Amino acid sequence: MFPRERRRAIAEYIDVQGHATVEELASRFDVSVDSIRKDLKVLVGEGKCKREYGGATRIEHERSEAQLLQEALERAGEEDEERSRRAVAARAYMEISDGDAIFLDVSRTCLYIAELLAAGDKRCIVTTNMIDIPTVLAKNPKVTALATGGYLSPDMRGFTGPTTISLLEPLLFEKAFISCSSISVQKRAVMADVMDDGLVKQRAIANATYEFLLAEQWKFSSRAGYRFASITDFTAVITDCADVALLGQIASMGIPTLC
């Protein structure tokens, strides 16, 4: 479960139960108490619960029509993002051939690619730094799954840091499927939320023969902090974006878009 999903589930749990302790939530969602404290801080800032010593309580008030509308818009946006991720994953799956050695990084889109591999009949070797992917791939004996190891970040649900990069160094891939937090076509920049995640992506790109950028359409309008690559570092951009002008800008860089 990703942090945003977990926070939504925590808010719903507190809303139903009326109260929950940090330890109770950590056990229920299988994360550290520090992660829960961070989640509660975000939820308090969003007005979805009230912090108290050792935990949090439900806010006892009726939600306004504006709040209900905002929640409905947030749910609709999340559903659109899920459809976008699955569309990109389906197109990425088409680029995987029998016998490929591939890399999947930490993202929900890569998890959906893994689900397609688990349900399919392609023989391949998958290296990943996401802890959920090997479990999914274990369902298919034709797929060999390798986890990188390294420092396990519970919030990211994957391995990161210098040890992970060192363990990746001798591994070569036919294809690497790389996600991002945002893309600036104007600056040709591909960005990640945090530097450690970006550095792992850089190593995977360097070790691959073909590099595919997973670019859901909404990532072209968002911005994140650490630039780990340029659009021109990739063999192709896999996207569900239908903006002809934007796709034309990418094509002008000599990079094909696969839709």
C-alpha positions in Angstrom: 0.0 0.0 0.0 1.4 3.4 -1.0 1.4 6.3 1.5 -1.5 8.2 0.0 -3.6 5.0 -0.1 -2.6 4.2 3.5 -3.5 7.7 4.7 -6.9 7.4 3.1 -7.4 4.1 4.8 -6.2 5.5 8.1 -8.7 8.4 7.9 -11.6 6.0 7.1 -10.5 3.7 10.0 -10.4 6.6 12.5 -13.8 7.9 11.1 -15.4 4.5 11.8 -13.7 3.7 15.1 -13.7 7.2 16.5 -10.2 6.8 17.9 -6.9 4.9 17.1 -3.5 4.7 18.7 -0.2 5.1 16.8 0.7 1.5 17.7 -2.6 0.2 16.7 -2.4 1.8 13.3 1.2 0.7 12.8 0.2 -2.9 13.5 -2.9 -2.7 11.3 -1.0 -1.2 8.3 2.3 -3.0 8.8 4.5 0.1 8.9 6.6 1.8 11.5 5.2 4.1 14.2 7.3 6.9 12.7 5.5 6.4 9.3 2.1 6.5 11.1 3.1 9.8 12.9 3.9 11.3 9.6 0.6 10.1 8.1 -1.3 11.6 11.0 0.5 14.9 10.6 -0.7 15.1 7.0 -4.2 14.0 7.9 -4.4 16.6 10.7 -3.3 19.3 8.2 -6.0 18.2 5.8 -8.6 18.4 8.6 -9.4 14.7 8.5 -8.7 13.8 12.1 -7.6 15.4 15.4 -4.2 14.6 17.0 -4.1 13.6 20.6 -1.4 12.0 22.8 -0.6 8.5 21.5 -3.0 8.6 18.6 -5.8 10.5 16.8 -9.5 10.9 17.0 -12.4 11.6 14.7 -13.4 15.2 14.1 -17.0 15.4 15.2 -18.7 17.7 12.8 -20.9 17.5 9.7 -19.1 17.9 6.5 -20.2 20.8 4.4 -21.4 20.5 0.8 -18.1 22.0 -0.4 -16.2 19.4 1.5 -18.3 16.6 0.1 -17.8 17.9 -3.4 -14.0 18.2 -2.8 -13.9 14.6 -1.6 -15.8 13.4 -4.7 -13.5 15.3 -7.0 -10.4 13.8 -5.2 -11.9 10.3 -5.7 -12.6 11.0 -9.3 -9.0 12.2 -9.8 -7.6 9.1 -8.2 -9.7 6.9 -10.4 -8.5 8.8 -13.5 -4.9 8.3 -12.3 -5.4 4.5 -11.8 -6.8 4.2 -15.4 -3.8 6.1 -16.7 -1.4 3.9 -14.9 -3.0 0.7 -16.1 -3.1 2.0 -19.7 0.7 2.8 -19.6 1.4 -0.6 -18.0 -0.5 -2.4 -20.7 1.5 -0.6 -23.4 4.8 -1.2 -21.6 3.9 -5.0 -21.4 3.8 -5.0 -25.2 7.5 -4.1 -25.3 8.6 -7.1 -23.2 9.7 -10.1 -25.3 10.4 -13.7 -24.4 13.9 -14.1 -22.8 14.2 -10.5 -21.8 16.0 -9.4 -18.6 14.2 -6.3 -17.4 14.2 -3.8 -14.6 11.0 -2.5 -12.9 11.4 0.3 -10.4 9.2 1.4 -7.5 5.8 2.6 -8.8 2.2 1.4 -9.0 2.6 1.3 -12.8 5.5 -1.1 -12.5 3.4 -3.2 -10.1 0.7 -3.4 -12.8 3.3 -4.5 -15.4 4.3 -7.2 -12.9 0.6 -8.3 -12.7 0.4 -8.6 -16.4 3.6 -10.7 -16.5 2.3 -12.9 -13.7 -0.9 -13.5 -15.7 0.9 -13.9 -19.1 3.2 -16.6 -20.7 6.4 -14.6 -21.4 9.6 -16.0 -20.0 11.8 -13.3 -18.5 14.0 -12.3 -15.7 12.8 -9.3 -13.6 15.0 -7.3 -11.3 13.3 -4.8 -9.1 13.8 -2.7 -6.0 10.0 -2.7 -5.1 9.2 -5.2 -2.4 5.6 -6.0 -3.7 6.7 -7.1 -7.2 8.5 -10.4 -6.4 5.4 -11.6 -4.5 3.2 -10.9 -7.5 5.6 -12.6 -9.9 5.9 -15.7 -7.8 2.6 -16.8 -9.2 4.2 -17.5 -12.6 7.0 -20.1 -12.8 8.1 -18.7 -16.2 9.2 -15.4 -14.6 12.3 -15.2 -12.4 12.2 -12.4 -10.0 15.2 -10.8 -8.3 15.0 -8.2 -5.5 18.0 -5.8 -5.3 18.3 -5.6 -1.6 19.7 -2.6 0.2 18.0 -0.2 2.7 14.3 -0.9 2.8 12.2 2.3 2.9 8.8 1.5 4.3 7.3 4.7 3.0 8.5 4.0 -0.6 7.9 0.3 -0.3 11.2 -0.4 -1.9 15.0 -0.7 -1.6 17.0 2.5 -2.0 20.3 4.1 -1.0 24.0 3.5 -1.8 23.8 -0.3 -1.0 21.0 -0.8 -3.6 23.0 1.1 -6.2 26.1 -1.0 -5.5 24.1 -4.2 -5.8 22.6 -3.0 -9.1 26.0 -2.1 -10.6 27.0 -5.5 -12.1 23.5 -6.3 -13.4 22.6 -5.6 -17.0 19.2 -5.4 -18.5 17.8 -5.5 -22.0 15.0 -3.1 -21.0 14.5 -0.8 -18.0 11.0 0.6 -17.2 11.4 3.8 -15.3 8.7 5.8 -13.5 8.9 9.4 -12.4 7.1 12.0 -10.3 6.9 14.6 -13.0 8.2 15.6 -16.5 9.1 19.1 -17.8 9.1 18.9 -21.6 10.3 22.5 -21.8 13.4 21.7 -19.7 13.6 18.1 -21.0 13.7 17.1 -17.3 12.5 13.9 -15.7 12.1 14.2 -11.9 11.7 12.1 -8.7 10.3 13.1 -5.3 13.5 12.2 -3.5 17.2 12.0 -4.5 17.8 8.5 -3.3 15.0 7.1 -5.5 16.4 9.1 -8.5 19.9 7.8 -8.0 18.6 4.2 -8.2 16.8 5.0 -11.4 20.0 6.5 -12.8 21.9 3.3 -12.2 19.1 1.2 -13.8 19.1 3.5 -16.9 22.9 3.2 -17.2 22.7 -0.6 -17.1 20.0 -1.0 -19.7 20.2 -1.4 -23.5 16.7 0.1 -24.0 15.2 2.6 -21.5 11.5 3.3 -21.4 10.0 6.2 -19.5 6.6 5.5 -18.0 4.8 8.8 -18.4 1.1 8.9 -17.4 -0.5 12.0 -18.8 -1.0 13.9 -15.5 2.7 13.8 -14.8 3.3 16.4 -17.5 1.4 19.0 -15.4 2.9 18.1 -12.0 6.3 19.1 -10.6 8.7 17.3 -8.2 12.1 18.0 -6.9 15.1 15.9 -8.0 16.1 15.8 -11.7 17.5 12.3 -12.3 17.4 12.1 -16.1 16.6 14.0 -19.3 13.9 12.9 -21.7 16.7 12.2 -24.3 18.2 9.6 -22.0 15.4 7.3 -22.9 14.8 5.0 -25.9 11.1 5.9 -25.9 8.4 7.5 -23.8 5.4 5.3 -23.0 2.3 7.4 -22.3 -1.4 7.7 -22.5 -1.2 11.5 -23.2 -3.3 12.6 -26.1 -1.9 16.2 -26.4 -0.7 16.3 -30.0 1.4 19.4 -29.4 3.2 17.9 -26.4 3.8 14.6 -28.2 5.2 16.6 -31.1 7.7 18.4 -28.8 8.9 15.0 -27.5 9.2 13.8 -31.1 11.2 16.8 -32.1 13.9 15.6 -29.6 14.2 12.4 -31.6 12.4 10.3 -28.9 9.4 8.2 -30.1 6.2 8.1 -28.0 4.4 4.8 -27.6 0.7 5.2 -26.9 
